[in-house]
């Protein structure tokens, strides 16, 4: 379980104070909504380790990881802007998630191919990322997150650039990652249809506070 225990943060003494408490069980998805500037990105940055809380603690499976560096945390983030190497092809961008040497052959490459197949991009494995559409680039980023095997996946507006058909496929894939691979997934979104489609809980950030708005009952299968 991912747990935020009264995690507080302020950018300055004069700025709004954020106070976040929540838990996400392995195998479930939580979505977070809120107006622009409400603190959604701040929440993700605190969990990922790009910001350090002024108070409170973060836990995974009862282990406190508040003081760990971003690359030591059980967390992978899929950013809205993808963070891809545009001069490299899709498979290189995926395999670098587990092997920074970017091999051309071997087990890691085969796993990267499987991840690209999962996001329906097998035919674009050797296409330079700069030649892919925004939606295809987002799917490459999701494939890299799949490959890293992190227990917590943070999704920052993950489907904003996708057409409707691809959006439905990726929603189903994210649901599969949670249910079948027992990952805890936190998805920030402005589109509440995505939340209703796959989330188990819906949180809202208002005046710096994180509130549970709705628990969503999902039937197995």
GROMACS elastic network, one bead per residue, 0.5 to 0.9 nm:
[ bonds ]
;  ai    aj funct       b0    kb
    1    23     6  0.67046   500
    1    24     6  0.56166   500
    1    26     6  0.53497   500
    1    59     6  0.77166   500
    1    60     6  0.55482   500
    1    61     6  0.51701   500
    1    62     6  0.75858   500
    1   184     6  0.71078   500
    2    22     6  0.81086   500
    2    23     6  0.54202   500
    2    24     6  0.50990   500
    2    25     6  0.63539   500
    2    26     6  0.75851   500
    2    58     6  0.75140   500
    2    59     6  0.57533   500
    2    61     6  0.67936   500
    2    62     6  0.83373   500
    2   152     6  0.75113   500
    2   184     6  0.69279   500
    3    21     6  0.74602   500
    3    22     6  0.58399   500
    3    24     6  0.65860   500
    3    25     6  0.85330   500
    3    57     6  0.82819   500
    3    58     6  0.57600   500
    3    59     6  0.50459   500
    3    60     6  0.64360   500
    3    61     6  0.83464   500
    3    62     6  0.81462   500
    4     7     6  0.59794   500
    4    20     6  0.66128   500
    4    22     6  0.52051   500
    4    23     6  0.62641   500
    4    47     6  0.83672   500
    4    56     6  0.76406   500
    4    57     6  0.61603   500
    4    59     6  0.65585   500
    5    20     6  0.73453   500
    5    21     6  0.51816   500
    5    22     6  0.70876   500
    5    23     6  0.85274   500
    5    56     6  0.55619   500
    5    57     6  0.53210   500
    5    58     6  0.62229   500
    5    59     6  0.79829   500
    6    19     6  0.61047   500
    6    20     6  0.55449   500
    6    22     6  0.83899   500
    6    55     6  0.72174   500
    6    57     6  0.69421   500
    6    58     6  0.88039   500
    7    18     6  0.78690   500
    7    19     6  0.56008   500
    7    20     6  0.50205   500
    7    21     6  0.63122   500
    7    46     6  0.84583   500
    7    53     6  0.60852   500
    7    54     6  0.76316   500
    7    55     6  0.56958   500
    7    57     6  0.57606   500
    7    58     6  0.73285   500
    8    17     6  0.69071   500
    8    18     6  0.53513   500
    8    20     6  0.63649   500
    8    21     6  0.89580   500
    8    53     6  0.55192   500
    8    54     6  0.56318   500
    8    55     6  0.50338   500
    8    56     6  0.61349   500
    8    57     6  0.87924   500
    9    16     6  0.86430   500
    9    17     6  0.58131   500
    9    18     6  0.51812   500
    9    19     6  0.67868   500
    9    20     6  0.87648   500
    9    42     6  0.85541   500
    9    46     6  0.84977   500
    9    51     6  0.84383   500
    9    52     6  0.76186   500
    9    53     6  0.50853   500
    9    54     6  0.52001   500
    9    55     6  0.70398   500
   10    13     6  0.68092   500
   10    14     6  0.84085   500
   10    15     6  0.62885   500
   10    16     6  0.63081   500
   10    18     6  0.63852   500
   10    53     6  0.82270   500
   10    54     6  0.72931   500
   11    14     6  0.82373   500
   11    15     6  0.61554   500
   11    16     6  0.77448   500
   11    17     6  0.79309   500
   12    15     6  0.52070   500
   12    16     6  0.80750   500
   12    17     6  0.87139   500
   13    16     6  0.82074   500
   13    17     6  0.85587   500
   14    17     6  0.88474   500
   16   207     6  0.79491   500
   16   208     6  0.67342   500
   17   207     6  0.86137   500
   17   208     6  0.61258   500
   17   209     6  0.85633   500
   18    39     6  0.73866   500
   18    42     6  0.84850   500
   18    43     6  0.86014   500
   18   207     6  0.79776   500
   18   209     6  0.60443   500
   18   210     6  0.83261   500
   19    56     6  0.89737   500
   19   208     6  0.61404   500
   19   209     6  0.52215   500
   19   210     6  0.67901   500
   20    43     6  0.75387   500
   20    56     6  0.88960   500
   20   205     6  0.87496   500
   20   208     6  0.80326   500
   20   209     6  0.61125   500
   20   210     6  0.52286   500
   20   211     6  0.83619   500
   21   209     6  0.84949   500
   21   210     6  0.65966   500
   21   211     6  0.81942   500
   22   203     6  0.86584   500
   22   210     6  0.77317   500
   22   211     6  0.83443   500
   22   212     6  0.80341   500
   23    30     6  0.88190   500
   24    27     6  0.85076   500
   24    28     6  0.65456   500
   24    29     6  0.70718   500
   24    30     6  0.66138   500
   24   184     6  0.60203   500
   24   185     6  0.75008   500
   24   186     6  0.78167   500
   24   201     6  0.85847   500
   25    28     6  0.56480   500
   25    29     6  0.80900   500
   25   182     6  0.87002   500
   25   183     6  0.82276   500
   25   184     6  0.59649   500
   25   185     6  0.87937   500
   26    29     6  0.84497   500
   26   151     6  0.77809   500
   26   152     6  0.82578   500
   26   178     6  0.71724   500
   26   179     6  0.82995   500
   26   181     6  0.87806   500
   26   182     6  0.50677   500
   26   183     6  0.50034   500
   26   185     6  0.80451   500
   27   175     6  0.87505   500
   27   177     6  0.78611   500
   27   180     6  0.73020   500
   27   181     6  0.70734   500
   27   183     6  0.50462   500
   27   184     6  0.56009   500
   27   185     6  0.79353   500
   28   175     6  0.81508   500
   28   178     6  0.55057   500
   28   179     6  0.66679   500
   28   182     6  0.74970   500
   28   183     6  0.70344   500
   28   184     6  0.54973   500
   28   185     6  0.64456   500
   28   186     6  0.87452   500
   28   199     6  0.73627   500
   28   200     6  0.60750   500
   28   201     6  0.83559   500
   29   174     6  0.86359   500
   29   175     6  0.75824   500
   29   178     6  0.66836   500
   29   179     6  0.89443   500
   29   183     6  0.84599   500
   29   184     6  0.61608   500
   29   186     6  0.58548   500
   29   187     6  0.73211   500
   29   195     6  0.89674   500
   29   198     6  0.71553   500
   29   200     6  0.53332   500
   29   201     6  0.67794   500
   29   202     6  0.89067   500
   30   184     6  0.81447   500
   30   185     6  0.62796   500
   30   187     6  0.61907   500
   30   188     6  0.85575   500
   30   195     6  0.80585   500
   30   198     6  0.88211   500
   30   199     6  0.53998   500
   30   200     6  0.58172   500
   30   202     6  0.58400   500
   30   203     6  0.72280   500
   31   185     6  0.83149   500
   31   186     6  0.57042   500
   31   188     6  0.56301   500
   31   189     6  0.68649   500
   31   192     6  0.87753   500
   31   194     6  0.85984   500
   31   195     6  0.58471   500
   31   198     6  0.89207   500
   31   199     6  0.60467   500
   31   200     6  0.79862   500
   31   201     6  0.63808   500
   31   203     6  0.61232   500
   31   204     6  0.84504   500
   32    40     6  0.72159   500
   32   186     6  0.73962   500
   32   187     6  0.62020   500
   32   189     6  0.63552   500
   32   190     6  0.83833   500
   32   195     6  0.83445   500
   32   201     6  0.86595   500
   32   202     6  0.59633   500
   32   204     6  0.55315   500
   32   205     6  0.73084   500
   32   210     6  0.86640   500
   33    38     6  0.88947   500
   33    40     6  0.72687   500
   33   187     6  0.87784   500
   33   188     6  0.60772   500
   33   189     6  0.56631   500
   33   190     6  0.58294   500
   33   191     6  0.82843   500
   33   192     6  0.78515   500
   33   195     6  0.89564   500
   33   202     6  0.77018   500
   33   203     6  0.64543   500
   33   205     6  0.65231   500
   34    37     6  0.81078   500
   34    38     6  0.58627   500
   34    39     6  0.78403   500
   34    40     6  0.70243   500
   34   188     6  0.88471   500
   34   189     6  0.83986   500
   34   190     6  0.72876   500
   34   203     6  0.86211   500
   34   204     6  0.55017   500
   34   205     6  0.51284   500
   34   206     6  0.67083   500
   35    38     6  0.54102   500
   35    39     6  0.85221   500
   35    40     6  0.86396   500
   35   190     6  0.81436   500
   35   205     6  0.78819   500
   35   206     6  0.80256   500
   36    39     6  0.79255   500
   36    40     6  0.81791   500
   37    40     6  0.73351   500
   37    41     6  0.82247   500
   38    41     6  0.84524   500
   38    42     6  0.86785   500
   38   205     6  0.61620   500
   38   206     6  0.64926   500
   38   207     6  0.69343   500
   38   208     6  0.65190   500
   38   209     6  0.89615   500
   39    43     6  0.61739   500
   39    44     6  0.88087   500
   39   205     6  0.68497   500
   39   206     6  0.85241   500
   39   207     6  0.88069   500
   39   208     6  0.65856   500
   39   209     6  0.87804   500
   40    43     6  0.51831   500
   40    44     6  0.65596   500
   40    45     6  0.87875   500
   40   156     6  0.87277   500
   40   188     6  0.67639   500
   40   189     6  0.89660   500
   40   205     6  0.71769   500
   41    44     6  0.51167   500
   41    45     6  0.61104   500
   41    46     6  0.86081   500
   41   156     6  0.77970   500
   41   188     6  0.82188   500
   42    45     6  0.50515   500
   42    46     6  0.61600   500
   42    47     6  0.87395   500
   42    51     6  0.76761   500
   43    46     6  0.52784   500
   43    47     6  0.64837   500
   43    48     6  0.87073   500
   43    51     6  0.89663   500
   44    47     6  0.52591   500
   44    48     6  0.60490   500
   44    49     6  0.84759   500
   44    50     6  0.85584   500
   44    51     6  0.89841   500
   44    77     6  0.82010   500
   44   154     6  0.69037   500
   44   155     6  0.85565   500
   44   156     6  0.79430   500
   44   186     6  0.85714   500
   44   188     6  0.83834   500
   45    48     6  0.50331   500
   45    49     6  0.58778   500
   45    51     6  0.55007   500
   45    52     6  0.84840   500
   46    49     6  0.52062   500
   46    50     6  0.60793   500
   46    52     6  0.60342   500
   46    53     6  0.67382   500
   46    58     6  0.88223   500
   46    66     6  0.87483   500
   47    50     6  0.78637   500
   47    51     6  0.80183   500
   47    52     6  0.87995   500
   47    58     6  0.72719   500
   47    66     6  0.82442   500
   47    70     6  0.87711   500
   47    73     6  0.87982   500
   47    75     6  0.78010   500
   47   154     6  0.85237   500
   48    51     6  0.77844   500
   48    69     6  0.86187   500
   48    70     6  0.57174   500
   48    71     6  0.86561   500
   48    73     6  0.72804   500
   48    74     6  0.88132   500
   48    75     6  0.62425   500
   48    76     6  0.74276   500
   48    77     6  0.71090   500
   48   154     6  0.80768   500
   49    52     6  0.64009   500
   49    66     6  0.76663   500
   49    67     6  0.82536   500
   49    68     6  0.73149   500
   49    69     6  0.61285   500
   49    71     6  0.84648   500
   49    73     6  0.77453   500
   50    69     6  0.82773   500
   50    70     6  0.66468   500
   52    55     6  0.87801   500
   52    66     6  0.75155   500
   52    67     6  0.78784   500
   53    56     6  0.66248   500
   53    57     6  0.75200   500
   53    66     6  0.79217   500
   56    66     6  0.85463   500
   57    64     6  0.68108   500
   57    65     6  0.77499   500
   57    66     6  0.56068   500
   57    67     6  0.88538   500
   58    62     6  0.89910   500
   58    63     6  0.82532   500
   58    64     6  0.57313   500
   58    65     6  0.58761   500
   58    66     6  0.51868   500
   58    67     6  0.89678   500
   59    62     6  0.54420   500
   59    63     6  0.51448   500
   59    65     6  0.57438   500
   59    66     6  0.73000   500
   60    63     6  0.52350   500
   60    64     6  0.66639   500
   60    65     6  0.71440   500
   60    74     6  0.76854   500
   60   151     6  0.86569   500
   60   152     6  0.85999   500
   61    64     6  0.84744   500
   64    67     6  0.78795   500
   64    68     6  0.87425   500
   65    68     6  0.53196   500
   65    69     6  0.86478   500
   65    72     6  0.86169   500
   65    73     6  0.66660   500
   65    74     6  0.85557   500
   66    69     6  0.85186   500
   66    73     6  0.88106   500
   68    71     6  0.80473   500
   68    72     6  0.58454   500
   68    73     6  0.61751   500
   69    72     6  0.52914   500
   69    73     6  0.66099   500
   70    73     6  0.55179   500
   70    74     6  0.87304   500
   70    75     6  0.78324   500
   71    74     6  0.82345   500
   71    75     6  0.81042   500
   71    76     6  0.88057   500
   72    75     6  0.82964   500
   73    76     6  0.82807   500
   73   150     6  0.84889   500
   74   149     6  0.87792   500
   74   150     6  0.52296   500
   74   151     6  0.56262   500
   74   152     6  0.60084   500
   74   153     6  0.86214   500
   75   150     6  0.53966   500
   75   151     6  0.64082   500
   75   153     6  0.57776   500
   75   154     6  0.72604   500
   76   145     6  0.60991   500
   76   146     6  0.89830   500
   76   148     6  0.74060   500
   76   149     6  0.84285   500
   76   150     6  0.59203   500
   76   151     6  0.81372   500
   76   152     6  0.63634   500
   76   154     6  0.61608   500
   76   155     6  0.86843   500
   77   145     6  0.72177   500
   77   152     6  0.85200   500
   77   153     6  0.58427   500
   77   155     6  0.60400   500
   77   156     6  0.76154   500
   78    81     6  0.84221   500
   78    82     6  0.64028   500
   78    83     6  0.82373   500
   78   138     6  0.82302   500
   78   141     6  0.61687   500
   78   142     6  0.64055   500
   78   144     6  0.86420   500
   78   145     6  0.68326   500
   78   153     6  0.75699   500
   78   154     6  0.61103   500
   78   156     6  0.61211   500
   78   157     6  0.86683   500
   78   158     6  0.69858   500
   79    83     6  0.67697   500
   79   138     6  0.86135   500
   79   141     6  0.80368   500
   79   154     6  0.81493   500
   79   155     6  0.65195   500
   79   156     6  0.51368   500
   79   157     6  0.75981   500
   79   158     6  0.72893   500
   80    83     6  0.83289   500
   80   138     6  0.78360   500
   80   155     6  0.78783   500
   80   156     6  0.52059   500
   80   157     6  0.56340   500
   80   158     6  0.61132   500
   80   159     6  0.86245   500
   80   160     6  0.80254   500
   81    84     6  0.82619   500
   81   138     6  0.79933   500
   81   156     6  0.88327   500
   82   137     6  0.68650   500
   82   138     6  0.59149   500
   82   139     6  0.89649   500
   82   140     6  0.82709   500
   82   141     6  0.57478   500
   82   142     6  0.87318   500
   82   158     6  0.89564   500
   83    86     6  0.88361   500
   83   141     6  0.77215   500
   84    87     6  0.88651   500
   84    88     6  0.85010   500
   84    90     6  0.89302   500
   84    93     6  0.64097   500
   84   129     6  0.75953   500
   84   137     6  0.77885   500
   84   140     6  0.83339   500
   84   141     6  0.71632   500
   85    88     6  0.56297   500
   85    89     6  0.80696   500
   85    90     6  0.88887   500
   85    92     6  0.86240   500
   85    93     6  0.64242   500
   85   129     6  0.71438   500
   85   130     6  0.84451   500
   86    89     6  0.74384   500
   86    90     6  0.88285   500
   86    93     6  0.85926   500
   86   128     6  0.66768   500
   86   131     6  0.83261   500
   87   128     6  0.62069   500
   87   129     6  0.65862   500
   87   130     6  0.65113   500
   88    91     6  0.83514   500
   88    92     6  0.62565   500
   88    93     6  0.67190   500
   88   126     6  0.86330   500
   88   127     6  0.80933   500
   88   128     6  0.52888   500
   88   129     6  0.61533   500
   88   130     6  0.80782   500
   89    92     6  0.54985   500
   89    93     6  0.64462   500
   89    94     6  0.89589   500
   89   124     6  0.82824   500
   89   125     6  0.66663   500
   89   126     6  0.51609   500
   89   129     6  0.52782   500
   89   130     6  0.83175   500
   90    93     6  0.51679   500
   90    94     6  0.63880   500
   90    95     6  0.88476   500
   90   116     6  0.82761   500
   90   121     6  0.85985   500
   90   124     6  0.67288   500
   90   126     6  0.59753   500
   90   127     6  0.60088   500
   90   128     6  0.62282   500
   90   129     6  0.57299   500
   90   132     6  0.88044   500
   90   137     6  0.81735   500
   90   140     6  0.63703   500
   91    94     6  0.50427   500
   91    95     6  0.61023   500
   91    96     6  0.85201   500
   91   109     6  0.76302   500
   91   112     6  0.63140   500
   91   113     6  0.68796   500
   91   116     6  0.74722   500
   91   124     6  0.83025   500
   91   126     6  0.63747   500
   91   127     6  0.83541   500
   91   140     6  0.81892   500
   92    95     6  0.52996   500
   92    96     6  0.60881   500
   92    97     6  0.89887   500
   92   102     6  0.59970   500
   92   103     6  0.80010   500
   92   104     6  0.81621   500
   92   109     6  0.84868   500
   92   112     6  0.84083   500
   92   125     6  0.82688   500
   92   126     6  0.82422   500
   93    96     6  0.55521   500
   93    97     6  0.72987   500
   93   102     6  0.82727   500
   93   129     6  0.82322   500
   93   140     6  0.73420   500
   93   141     6  0.78969   500
   93   144     6  0.71969   500
   94    97     6  0.57850   500
   94    98     6  0.81323   500
   94   102     6  0.89790   500
   94   109     6  0.87662   500
   94   112     6  0.58455   500
   94   113     6  0.85189   500
   94   115     6  0.79088   500
   94   116     6  0.78705   500
   94   140     6  0.66091   500
   94   141     6  0.72022   500
   94   142     6  0.87508   500
   94   143     6  0.62759   500
   94   145     6  0.81476   500
   94   147     6  0.74222   500
   95    98     6  0.57895   500
   95    99     6  0.60126   500
   95   100     6  0.77151   500
   95   101     6  0.89176   500
   95   102     6  0.61152   500
   95   103     6  0.77371   500
   95   108     6  0.64840   500
   95   109     6  0.62357   500
   95   111     6  0.79248   500
   95   112     6  0.53799   500
   95   113     6  0.86848   500
   95   144     6  0.69293   500
   95   147     6  0.76786   500
   95   148     6  0.89611   500
   96   101     6  0.70118   500
   96   102     6  0.53566   500
   96   103     6  0.84923   500
   96   144     6  0.79042   500
   97   100     6  0.69088   500
   97   102     6  0.89106   500
   97   144     6  0.57097   500
   97   145     6  0.74273   500
   97   147     6  0.69574   500
   97   148     6  0.59324   500
   98   102     6  0.86642   500
   98   108     6  0.74944   500
   98   144     6  0.83878   500
   98   147     6  0.71195   500
   98   148     6  0.58801   500
   99   102     6  0.57139   500
   99   103     6  0.74094   500
   99   108     6  0.73776   500
  100   103     6  0.83367   500
  102   108     6  0.88589   500
  102   109     6  0.84655   500
  103   106     6  0.73523   500
  103   108     6  0.75730   500
  103   109     6  0.68617   500
  104   108     6  0.88701   500
  104   109     6  0.65492   500
  105   108     6  0.75452   500
  105   109     6  0.56397   500
  105   110     6  0.76685   500
  106   109     6  0.55075   500
  106   110     6  0.64530   500
  106   111     6  0.88997   500
  107   110     6  0.50972   500
  107   111     6  0.62630   500
  107   112     6  0.86556   500
  108   111     6  0.51179   500
  108   112     6  0.62171   500
  108   113     6  0.87206   500
  109   113     6  0.62383   500
  109   114     6  0.87123   500
  110   113     6  0.50686   500
  110   114     6  0.64002   500
  110   115     6  0.87841   500
  111   114     6  0.50642   500
  111   115     6  0.63166   500
  111   116     6  0.87488   500
  111   147     6  0.70960   500
  112   115     6  0.50362   500
  112   116     6  0.62661   500
  112   117     6  0.85925   500
  112   143     6  0.76858   500
  112   144     6  0.76582   500
  112   147     6  0.66880   500
  113   116     6  0.51138   500
  113   117     6  0.61703   500
  113   118     6  0.86687   500
  113   121     6  0.89542   500
  113   122     6  0.68325   500
  113   125     6  0.74115   500
  114   118     6  0.62602   500
  114   119     6  0.89312   500
  114   122     6  0.81832   500
  114   143     6  0.87809   500
  114   147     6  0.88094   500
  115   118     6  0.50209   500
  115   119     6  0.66587   500
  115   120     6  0.87582   500
  115   121     6  0.87659   500
  115   122     6  0.87246   500
  115   140     6  0.87306   500
  115   142     6  0.86134   500
  115   143     6  0.50241   500
  115   144     6  0.72746   500
  115   145     6  0.89495   500
  115   146     6  0.64750   500
  115   147     6  0.63325   500
  116   119     6  0.52578   500
  116   120     6  0.61925   500
  116   121     6  0.51158   500
  116   122     6  0.54028   500
  116   123     6  0.88482   500
  116   124     6  0.84872   500
  116   125     6  0.71700   500
  116   139     6  0.81383   500
  116   140     6  0.69512   500
  116   142     6  0.89114   500
  116   143     6  0.56704   500
  116   144     6  0.84036   500
  117   121     6  0.56290   500
  117   123     6  0.85502   500
  117   143     6  0.85838   500
  118   121     6  0.76603   500
  118   122     6  0.83861   500
  118   143     6  0.73434   500
  118   146     6  0.89277   500
  118   173     6  0.76454   500
  119   122     6  0.81083   500
  119   136     6  0.89939   500
  119   139     6  0.59638   500
  119   140     6  0.75377   500
  119   142     6  0.75660   500
  119   143     6  0.63606   500
  119   169     6  0.80164   500
  119   170     6  0.69970   500
  119   173     6  0.76959   500
  120   123     6  0.80706   500
  120   139     6  0.82656   500
  120   166     6  0.89072   500
  120   169     6  0.88209   500
  121   124     6  0.53291   500
  121   125     6  0.66367   500
  121   136     6  0.76311   500
  121   139     6  0.77817   500
  121   140     6  0.77781   500
  122   125     6  0.54769   500
  122   126     6  0.88749   500
  123   126     6  0.78830   500
  123   127     6  0.84291   500
  124   127     6  0.50748   500
  124   128     6  0.83588   500
  124   132     6  0.83616   500
  125   128     6  0.84322   500
  126   129     6  0.88724   500
  127   130     6  0.84239   500
  127   131     6  0.68805   500
  127   132     6  0.74130   500
  128   131     6  0.55353   500
  128   132     6  0.70579   500
  129   132     6  0.52034   500
  129   133     6  0.83322   500
  129   136     6  0.85325   500
  129   137     6  0.66078   500
  129   140     6  0.85990   500
  130   133     6  0.80126   500
  130   137     6  0.84786   500
  132   135     6  0.79528   500
  132   136     6  0.57499   500
  132   137     6  0.60853   500
  133   136     6  0.51228   500
  133   137     6  0.61940   500
  133   138     6  0.86612   500
  133   161     6  0.86917   500
  134   137     6  0.51166   500
  134   138     6  0.62943   500
  134   139     6  0.87858   500
  134   161     6  0.57885   500
  134   162     6  0.75727   500
  135   138     6  0.51093   500
  135   139     6  0.64194   500
  135   140     6  0.88408   500
  135   159     6  0.76722   500
  135   160     6  0.79825   500
  135   163     6  0.74064   500
  135   166     6  0.83776   500
  136   139     6  0.50497   500
  136   140     6  0.63581   500
  136   141     6  0.87903   500
  136   161     6  0.85031   500
  136   162     6  0.78103   500
  137   140     6  0.50368   500
  137   141     6  0.64135   500
  137   142     6  0.87620   500
  138   141     6  0.50949   500
  138   142     6  0.63493   500
  138   143     6  0.87151   500
  138   158     6  0.69731   500
  138   159     6  0.75460   500
  138   160     6  0.89040   500
  138   161     6  0.74041   500
  138   162     6  0.80076   500
  139   143     6  0.61325   500
  139   144     6  0.86557   500
  139   158     6  0.86847   500
  139   159     6  0.88063   500
  139   162     6  0.87824   500
  139   170     6  0.80141   500
  140   144     6  0.63410   500
  140   145     6  0.87513   500
  141   144     6  0.51544   500
  141   145     6  0.64096   500
  141   146     6  0.87835   500
  142   146     6  0.62425   500
  142   147     6  0.87482   500
  142   155     6  0.87826   500
  142   158     6  0.82376   500
  142   170     6  0.88583   500
  143   146     6  0.50189   500
  143   147     6  0.63499   500
  143   148     6  0.89044   500
  144   147     6  0.51509   500
  144   148     6  0.64402   500
  145   148     6  0.53628   500
  145   149     6  0.71824   500
  145   150     6  0.76484   500
  145   153     6  0.73329   500
  146   149     6  0.60132   500
  146   150     6  0.80197   500
  146   153     6  0.88090   500
  146   177     6  0.78702   500
  147   150     6  0.83947   500
  149   152     6  0.86438   500
  149   181     6  0.89679   500
  149   183     6  0.86792   500
  150   153     6  0.67134   500
  150   183     6  0.76594   500
  151   181     6  0.87453   500
  151   182     6  0.76006   500
  151   184     6  0.62385   500
  151   185     6  0.84011   500
  152   183     6  0.57748   500
  152   185     6  0.57347   500
  152   186     6  0.77628   500
  153   183     6  0.72057   500
  153   184     6  0.64313   500
  153   186     6  0.63717   500
  153   187     6  0.82644   500
  154   184     6  0.86938   500
  154   185     6  0.59773   500
  154   187     6  0.59688   500
  154   188     6  0.79325   500
  155   158     6  0.55090   500
  155   185     6  0.75289   500
  155   186     6  0.61668   500
  155   188     6  0.60797   500
  155   189     6  0.83848   500
  156   159     6  0.87079   500
  156   186     6  0.85988   500
  156   187     6  0.61613   500
  156   188     6  0.50552   500
  156   189     6  0.68759   500
  157   160     6  0.58044   500
  157   161     6  0.89210   500
  157   187     6  0.70994   500
  157   188     6  0.55263   500
  157   190     6  0.72520   500
  157   191     6  0.85149   500
  158   161     6  0.78838   500
  158   162     6  0.86341   500
  158   187     6  0.76806   500
  158   188     6  0.79655   500
  158   189     6  0.76722   500
  159   162     6  0.53558   500
  159   163     6  0.84515   500
  159   166     6  0.87734   500
  159   167     6  0.61053   500
  159   170     6  0.77824   500
  159   171     6  0.83286   500
  159   189     6  0.85254   500
  159   194     6  0.85775   500
  160   163     6  0.85720   500
  160   167     6  0.86187   500
  160   189     6  0.85283   500
  160   190     6  0.89675   500
  160   191     6  0.85287   500
  161   167     6  0.87537   500
  162   165     6  0.80835   500
  162   166     6  0.60107   500
  162   167     6  0.54801   500
  162   170     6  0.89788   500
  163   166     6  0.54995   500
  163   167     6  0.58973   500
  163   168     6  0.87441   500
  164   168     6  0.63199   500
  164   169     6  0.88082   500
  165   168     6  0.53527   500
  165   169     6  0.65722   500
  165   170     6  0.88961   500
  166   169     6  0.50282   500
  166   170     6  0.61707   500
  166   171     6  0.85434   500
  167   170     6  0.51812   500
  167   171     6  0.60916   500
  167   172     6  0.86160   500
  167   194     6  0.89203   500
  168   171     6  0.51151   500
  168   172     6  0.62810   500
  168   173     6  0.86762   500
  168   194     6  0.89685   500
  169   172     6  0.52027   500
  169   173     6  0.62734   500
  169   174     6  0.88316   500
  170   174     6  0.61541   500
  170   175     6  0.85059   500
  171   174     6  0.52227   500
  171   175     6  0.62340   500
  171   176     6  0.86159   500
  171   194     6  0.73939   500
  171   197     6  0.75889   500
  171   198     6  0.67602   500
  172   175     6  0.50828   500
  172   176     6  0.61758   500
  172   177     6  0.87493   500
  172   197     6  0.89025   500
  172   198     6  0.76761   500
  173   177     6  0.62514   500
  173   178     6  0.87664   500
  174   177     6  0.50318   500
  174   178     6  0.64118   500
  174   179     6  0.87137   500
  174   185     6  0.82285   500
  174   198     6  0.80603   500
  175   178     6  0.52600   500
  175   179     6  0.61399   500
  175   180     6  0.82674   500
  175   198     6  0.60796   500
  175   199     6  0.81250   500
  176   179     6  0.51730   500
  176   180     6  0.54104   500
  176   181     6  0.71980   500
  176   182     6  0.88545   500
  177   180     6  0.57038   500
  177   181     6  0.51203   500
  177   182     6  0.68132   500
  177   183     6  0.62915   500
  177   184     6  0.87585   500
  177   185     6  0.85115   500
  178   181     6  0.57003   500
  178   184     6  0.61499   500
  178   185     6  0.66108   500
  179   182     6  0.53672   500
  179   183     6  0.72862   500
  180   183     6  0.81832   500
  186   199     6  0.89278   500
  187   195     6  0.82369   500
  187   199     6  0.84397   500
  189   192     6  0.70131   500
  189   194     6  0.75440   500
  189   195     6  0.75506   500
  190   193     6  0.89032   500
  190   194     6  0.86879   500
  190   195     6  0.89812   500
  191   194     6  0.58228   500
  191   195     6  0.71423   500
  192   196     6  0.61961   500
  192   197     6  0.84854   500
  193   196     6  0.51066   500
  193   197     6  0.60350   500
  193   198     6  0.88959   500
  194   197     6  0.50196   500
  194   198     6  0.64718   500
  194   199     6  0.76852   500
  195   198     6  0.58015   500
  195   199     6  0.50693   500
  195   200     6  0.82979   500
  195   201     6  0.82188   500
  195   202     6  0.70187   500
  196   199     6  0.60757   500
  196   200     6  0.84245   500
  196   202     6  0.85154   500
  196   216     6  0.79717   500
  198   218     6  0.86092   500
  199   202     6  0.69370   500
  199   215     6  0.87577   500
  199   216     6  0.69702   500
  199   218     6  0.86357   500
  200   214     6  0.85585   500
  200   215     6  0.61230   500
  200   217     6  0.64998   500
  200   218     6  0.68701   500
  201   212     6  0.74337   500
  201   213     6  0.77827   500
  201   214     6  0.57496   500
  201   216     6  0.54337   500
  201   217     6  0.84910   500
  202   211     6  0.86488   500
  202   212     6  0.61335   500
  202   213     6  0.55575   500
  202   214     6  0.50940   500
  202   215     6  0.63905   500
  202   216     6  0.76384   500
  203   210     6  0.65581   500
  203   211     6  0.54302   500
  203   213     6  0.52444   500
  203   214     6  0.70335   500
  203   215     6  0.89094   500
  204   209     6  0.81322   500
  204   210     6  0.57623   500
  204   211     6  0.53030   500
  204   212     6  0.64644   500
  204   213     6  0.62848   500
  205   208     6  0.61856   500
  205   209     6  0.54142   500
  205   211     6  0.62652   500
  205   212     6  0.89672   500
  206   209     6  0.53231   500
  206   210     6  0.66091   500
  206   211     6  0.76112   500
  207   210     6  0.85742   500
  212   215     6  0.76103   500
  218   221     6  0.85446   500
